[in-house]
C-alpha cells in the first residue's frame, strides 16, 4: 500500500536535536564517555510535598475519571499565585486556563487566532515549538532578530509596515530559550503600545519565571499596564517545580483569548489526571521555600560552570536567568560543526544555535541541567581535549 503524507508534514522536518541524539548514542555504543549538556529538561525531582500529594492521590480509586477541564481549586491557586508573585489580579473563571504543559497551549494558540497567510512575529533565535504552532495554523512567520547589541530584545520599530498589516500574533519569551535574556518594563510597555496600534495579540512564554539568579526578578508581561488588553502569558510547572513529566501548565490574561483556547481544547482532550492537578495546587500554594532552594542549586551550577569555562579560555556570558548558557562559538567554524566537534573531540553534547533560527548561528546553547560534579567533569574533558586554547598569561 502506498501511503502518502499530507503536504503539511513538509513543514515538520526532522530537527537537529534528533540527529545529535542519534550521533551521541552512536558514540556511546562505540565506548566513548559522553556528557550531555544539550537537554533543557530538569534533572531534579519535584518538592517532597508534591510527590507525597501525588502518591496519596493515585491510591484513591475515585480519581481516575476524566477531568475535562482544570479544577476550580487549581484555577484559584493559579490566580492567587499570580497575585502573590507578580501583583497581577486575575478572574479565575475567565482569565485562567489549565493546559497540558505550556507547550501544548502555545502550540495550539496560533490555530485559534490566525488564518493561513496571516503573519506571526517570532523571536530569532527562538524555541522551536513556536515554529511548530505556526505550521499547524498554516500561518507565516516573520523573524524578529535577537541581537547582542540590542540586549537580545527584538527591535519593534524595524518591523516593516507591510508586515505589521498582516501580523496577528507576536510571540515573546523572557527569560528566554535559547537566549537567557531578561525583558525590561520599558520594553514590555513598547510591546503593549505596538500591539494596540497594530491589533496584534501577544503571547508571552514565561516558563523560566522562577529560575533567576540575581536581585532582578523576571517581569510578568501581565504586570505592565494594558498588557491584559492585548495578550496572554503561558507558564508551566515543568521548570519551576521540576514537574516536567506531569505535563501541566496554564495560560492567563486576556479573557477572549483564554476562552477561545478553552473552546479549541475542549475538542482535543479530556483534561489532566486529577492527582496531577491536586499536586500542582500544592506546588503553587507552597512555592516560596522550594523556589529559593531551586534557584540556589542553579545559581551554584552556573557559577561553577561559567568560572570553569573562563579558566580554560572560553569567555561565555553568565546568564541572569533560565537554565541555559548561550555561548559564542570560540573557534572559526559554524555552530553545527562546532557541536559535532565537541562530541568527537571532548565527548560533550551541546545544541548549535542555528537549530533555533538563523540569528542563532555563531552560538551554542548549553544546559546546566546536570549536577555540579558533571559540569566540572565537562570542563575537565573540554580542557583535556584541547578544543579550547588555554588562557595566555
C-alpha positions in Angstrom: 0.0 0.0 0.0 1.3 3.4 -1.0 0.8 5.8 2.0 1.2 9.4 1.2 1.6 12.1 3.9 -0.1 15.4 3.9 1.6 18.4 2.4 1.5 19.9 5.9 4.1 17.4 7.0 6.6 19.1 4.8 6.6 21.9 7.4 7.7 19.5 10.1 11.2 18.3 9.2 13.4 16.1 11.5 15.1 18.6 13.8 18.8 18.7 14.6 18.0 17.6 18.2 17.2 14.1 16.9 20.3 13.9 14.7 22.5 15.0 17.6 20.9 12.4 19.9 21.4 9.6 17.4 25.1 10.6 16.9 25.6 10.8 20.7 24.1 7.3 21.1 26.3 6.0 18.3 29.4 7.4 20.0 28.4 5.9 23.4 27.9 2.5 21.8 31.4 2.8 20.5 32.6 3.1 24.1 33.0 6.9 24.4 32.2 8.7 27.6 29.7 11.4 26.8 28.4 14.3 28.9 25.1 15.6 27.5 24.5 19.3 28.1 22.0 19.7 25.3 18.8 18.8 27.1 16.6 21.5 28.6 14.8 19.2 31.0 15.1 19.4 34.8 17.2 16.6 36.3 15.9 17.2 39.8 12.7 15.9 41.4 9.7 18.0 42.5 9.4 19.0 46.1 8.7 16.2 48.5 5.3 17.5 49.5 4.3 17.5 45.8 5.4 13.8 45.4 3.6 12.9 48.7 0.4 14.5 47.5 0.6 12.7 44.1 1.4 9.4 45.8 -1.6 9.7 48.1 -4.0 10.7 45.4 -3.1 7.9 42.9 -4.2 5.4 45.6 -7.7 6.8 45.6 -9.9 4.8 43.1 -12.3 7.7 42.7 -9.6 9.9 41.0 -9.4 8.1 37.6 -12.3 9.7 35.7 -12.0 12.4 33.0 -11.4 15.9 34.5 -12.3 17.6 31.2 -11.1 21.0 32.4 -8.9 22.5 35.1 -10.2 22.0 38.7 -11.8 25.1 40.2 -9.2 24.8 43.0 -6.4 24.8 40.6 -7.6 27.9 38.8 -7.9 29.6 42.2 -4.4 28.6 43.1 -3.0 30.0 39.8 -4.8 33.3 40.4 -3.5 33.6 43.9 0.0 32.7 42.8 0.0 35.5 40.2 -1.4 38.0 42.7 1.2 37.0 45.3 4.2 36.8 43.0 3.5 39.5 40.4 0.7 41.7 41.8 -1.4 40.7 38.8 -5.1 40.2 39.7 -6.9 37.5 37.7 -10.5 36.5 37.3 -10.1 32.7 37.8 -13.2 31.8 35.8 -12.4 33.9 32.7 -8.7 34.7 32.7 -7.1 31.4 33.8 -6.9 28.1 31.8 -5.1 24.9 32.6 -3.2 23.3 29.7 -1.3 20.0 29.4 2.1 21.7 29.7 2.7 25.3 28.4 4.0 23.9 25.1 0.6 22.2 24.5 -1.2 25.6 24.8 1.3 27.8 23.0 1.4 25.4 20.0 -2.3 25.4 19.7 -3.0 29.1 20.2 -2.0 30.1 16.6 -4.8 27.9 15.3 -7.2 29.9 17.4 -6.0 33.4 16.3 -4.7 33.1 12.8 -5.7 32.0 9.3 -3.4 30.8 6.5 -1.4 33.7 5.1 -1.6 35.6 8.4 1.8 36.5 9.9 3.1 35.6 13.3 6.0 37.5 14.7 8.5 35.2 16.4 11.9 35.6 18.0 15.0 34.5 16.2 16.6 32.6 17.8 13.6 31.1 19.5 12.2 28.0 20.9 11.4 25.5 18.1 7.8 24.8 19.3 6.9 28.3 18.1 7.5 27.3 14.5 5.5 24.2 15.1 2.5 26.2 16.2 2.8 28.5 13.2 3.0 25.5 10.9 -0.1 23.8 12.4 -2.1 27.0 11.8 -0.8 27.3 8.2 0.4 30.9 9.0 3.7 32.5 8.1 6.5 33.6 10.4 8.3 36.9 10.4 11.5 36.5 12.3 12.4 39.2 14.8 16.2 39.1 15.2 17.5 39.0 18.8 20.9 40.7 18.6 23.5 41.2 21.3 23.8 44.9 20.5 20.0 45.2 21.4 20.5 43.1 24.6 18.7 40.3 22.7 15.4 42.2 22.6 13.6 42.5 19.3 13.6 45.9 17.6 9.9 46.6 17.1 10.5 49.7 15.1 12.4 47.7 12.5 9.3 45.6 11.6 8.1 46.8 8.2 4.6 48.4 7.8 3.5 45.7 5.3 4.4 43.0 7.9 2.5 44.8 10.7 -0.6 45.0 8.4 -0.7 41.2 8.2 0.6 40.3 11.6 -2.0 38.8 14.0 0.3 37.5 16.8 3.6 38.2 18.4 5.5 35.5 20.5 7.9 36.6 23.2 9.9 34.6 25.7 11.7 36.3 28.6 13.7 34.8 30.3 14.3 33.0 27.1 15.3 29.8 25.5 17.9 29.6 24.0 18.8 33.1 24.9 18.6 33.7 28.7 17.9 37.4 28.3 15.5 39.4 30.5 12.9 41.9 29.4 12.6 45.3 30.9 9.4 47.1 31.9 10.1 49.7 29.3 10.4 47.1 26.6 7.1 45.5 27.6 5.4 48.9 27.5 6.6 49.3 23.9 5.2 45.9 23.2 1.8 46.9 24.6 1.8 50.1 22.5 2.8 48.1 19.4 0.1 45.5 19.9 -2.6 48.1 20.4 -1.5 50.1 17.4 -1.3 47.1 15.1 -4.0 44.9 16.6 -1.6 42.1 17.4 -2.2 39.6 20.1 0.9 39.0 22.3 1.8 35.5 23.6 4.5 35.7 26.3 6.1 32.4 27.2 7.1 32.8 30.9 8.2 29.2 31.6 11.5 30.2 33.3 9.9 32.8 35.6 11.3 31.3 38.8 14.8 30.5 37.6 16.6 33.8 38.2 19.9 34.3 40.0 20.3 37.9 40.8 18.2 40.5 42.7 16.5 41.4 39.4 13.3 39.3 39.2 11.8 38.5 35.8 8.9 40.7 34.9 5.5 39.2 34.2 4.2 40.7 30.9 0.7 41.0 32.5 2.1 43.3 35.3 2.5 46.0 32.7 -0.3 48.4 32.3 -2.6 47.5 29.3 -1.0 44.1 28.8 -4.1 42.1 29.6 -5.9 44.0 26.9 -3.6 42.7 24.2 -2.2 39.3 25.3 -1.7 36.3 27.5 1.1 34.7 29.4 1.9 31.0 29.5 3.6 29.4 32.4 4.4 25.9 33.5 5.2 23.7 36.5 7.9 21.9 34.5 10.8 24.2 35.2 9.6 26.0 38.4 8.7 22.8 40.2 10.5 20.1 38.3 7.2 18.6 37.2 8.1 18.3 33.5 6.8 14.7 33.0 3.5 15.6 34.7 2.6 17.8 31.7 0.7 20.6 33.4 0.8 24.3 32.8 -1.5 27.3 32.4 -2.3 30.4 30.4 -3.5 33.6 32.0 -4.6 37.0 30.7 -7.0 38.3 28.0 -10.3 36.6 28.7 -11.3 36.5 25.0 -8.1 34.7 24.0 -8.2 32.4 27.1 -11.8 31.3 26.4 -11.2 30.8 22.7 -8.3 28.5 23.5 -10.5 26.7 26.0 -13.1 26.2 23.2 -10.5 24.6 21.0 -9.0 22.4 23.8 -12.5 21.1 24.7 -12.4 19.4 21.2 -9.0 18.0 21.6 -8.5 16.4 25.0 -10.2 15.4 28.3 -8.1 17.2 30.8 -5.2 16.4 33.1 -5.2 13.5 35.6 -6.8 14.8 38.8 -4.0 13.7 41.1 -1.5 15.8 39.0 -3.8 18.8 39.2 -4.0 18.4 43.0 -0.2 18.1 43.2 0.1 21.3 41.2 -2.2 23.0 43.6 0.2 22.0 46.4 3.2 23.3 44.5 1.6 26.7 43.7 0.3 27.2 47.3 3.7 26.3 48.9 6.2 27.6 46.4 8.4 30.1 48.3 10.9 27.9 50.1 11.3 25.4 47.3 11.7 28.1 44.6 14.5 29.7 46.5 16.2 26.4 47.1 15.9 25.6 43.4 17.4 29.0 42.4 20.3 28.4 44.7 21.0 25.0 43.0 21.0 26.5 39.5 23.0 29.6 40.7 25.8 27.3 42.1 25.8 25.3 38.9 26.0 28.4 36.8 28.8 29.9 38.8 30.9 26.7 38.9 30.5 26.1 35.2 31.0 29.6 34.0 34.1 30.0 36.1 35.5 26.7 34.9 34.9 27.7 31.2 36.6 31.1 31.8 39.6 29.4 33.4 40.2 27.3 30.3 39.7 30.2 27.9 36.1 30.2 26.9 34.7 33.6 27.8 30.9 32.9 28.0 28.3 35.3 29.4 27.0 34.4 32.8 23.2 34.2 32.5 20.9 36.1 34.9 18.1 33.6 34.5 16.9 30.3 32.9 18.8 27.0 32.7 20.9 27.8 29.7 24.2 29.4 28.7 24.1 31.0 25.2 27.8 30.9 24.3 29.6 32.3 21.3 31.4 29.6 19.3 35.1 30.2 20.2 36.5 28.7 17.0 36.4 29.6 13.3 33.6 27.2 12.4 29.8 27.3 12.3 27.7 26.2 15.3 26.7 22.8 13.9 30.2 21.8 13.0 31.4 23.0 16.4 28.7 20.9 18.2 29.8 17.8 16.3 33.5 18.7 17.0 32.7 18.9 20.7 31.2 15.4 20.7 34.1 13.9 18.7 37.0 15.7 20.5 35.7 16.3 24.0 32.7 14.0 24.5 30.3 16.8 25.2 26.9 17.4 23.6 25.6 21.0 23.2 23.0 22.4 20.9 24.0 24.5 17.9 22.4 28.0 17.9 21.4 27.5 14.3 18.8 25.0 15.5 16.8 27.9 16.9 17.0 30.2 13.8 19.4 31.9 11.5 20.3 34.5 14.2 21.5 31.7 16.5 24.4 31.0 14.2 27.7 31.6 15.9 26.4 30.4 19.3 25.7 27.2 21.1 23.1 26.5 23.8 24.5 24.8 26.9 22.1 23.4 29.5 23.1 23.4 33.2 20.7 20.6 33.9 23.4 18.4 35.4 24.8 18.4 38.9 28.0 20.4 39.7 30.3 17.3 39.5 29.1 16.6 36.0 29.6 20.2 35.0 33.1 20.2 36.4 33.7 16.9 34.6 32.6 18.6 31.3 35.1 21.5 31.9 37.9 19.0 32.5 37.0 17.0 29.4 37.0 20.2 27.4 40.4 21.2 28.8 41.9 17.8 28.2 40.6 17.7 24.6 42.5 20.9 23.7 39.5 22.1 21.7 39.6 25.4 23.6 43.1 27.0 23.9 44.1 27.8 27.5 44.3 31.5 28.6 47.6 33.0 27.7 49.1 34.7 30.8 
